[in-house]
Amino acid sequence: MSRAGRWVRRTAAAVALAGLALAATAAWGWWVQPSVLVVPLRAAMRFESGIAARSVSVDGHEWPYIEAGPAEGPPMVFLHGFGTSKDAMATMAAEFGRRGWHTICPDLPGFGEHGFHEGRVHDGPFYAREAGRFMDAVGAPHAVVVGTSMGGAVACELAISEPKRVDALLMLSPAGVVPPVRNAFMREVDAGGNPLDIASGEDFDRVMRTVFARPREIPAPFRTWFVEAALARRDRTLLIVDAIKPFLMSGLEGRMGAVAAPTLVLYGTLDAVTDPSMLAVFAREMPSARTALVPGAGHVAFGDDFPATLREMSEFLDWAGFSRGGAPVRR
């Protein structure tokens, strides 16, 4: 056999071995160790969306976060909901980053890649204070603040306790007030249950059906990875539930009149967690706030109908005097 022929055979064998190794890695990631697939795929999706992963130390605690958009752009900070992470806000962060905003999404303490702060009571005021310290650490001492569910209530608490930090407040399906209509989720909470507890794959599926009106099918490796992550931090998550439950049930009531920032409150009409009847409570206490309902959307309104949610947010920012990608109001 000629030298060229031997080179071709060796090259073909190497390619075949590489293919087998790749297939074996994929199989291992699909069935045994999902992080083998999930972590690089997540990194690739972030890169494609113009999102960078960062970390900053605040009082000895590492705060993982993602950011998008120009570093010199006006800051927009996103606070995720209970049991989720910074990545839940990635699509919105990427979109507003493309519009010229510097979007910043941290993992809140005890969620995502952010460890539990031992010795601290993880209630609403705790999360608001820590979010403020994080904003200082990333060079955004004040910003437009967007929060969803628990994050919406925390954002409102921040606007009440440290008003100069919040240039505008956007609350998506926020908790924090007593709903005029107590839906099935609230009745289970009233009975001492925790409808968002994930102790198995079946629990994960149930939670997805609860928070989305139109839940999407999640690939097996991602589902397994999410469930394993939830199980790994479940003990600490249950401690957070006990600490923050009173705040999420009614901690904002009677106090929201102190919010000075332009405010948007948005719910999905099919929200099965924070009942859309809660919109009336926010409107009553914050008569100057802008309110919106997204038809057919569930608790994660931006997941069920991203275009409609984005439109409401953009129209609010225009109404509040924030031009597309322009500098926020400075107070």
Secondary structure, DSSP 8 states (H G I E B T S, - for coil): --HHHHHHHHHHHHHHHHHHHHHHHHHHHHHT-THHHHHHHHHHHHHHTT-EEEEEEETTEEEEEEEES-TTS-EEEEE--TT--GGGGHHHHHHHHHTT-EEEEE--TTSTT----TTS--SHHHHHHHHHHHHHHTT-SSEEEEEETHHHHHHHHHHHHSGGGEEEEEEES--SS--SS--HHHHHHHTT--TT--SSHHHHHHHHHHH-SS-----HHHHHHHHHHHHHTHHHHHHHHHHHHHHHHHTTTTTGGG--S-EEEEEETT-SSS-TTHHHHHHHH-TTSEEEEETT--SSHHHH-HHHHHHHHHHHHHHTT--TT------
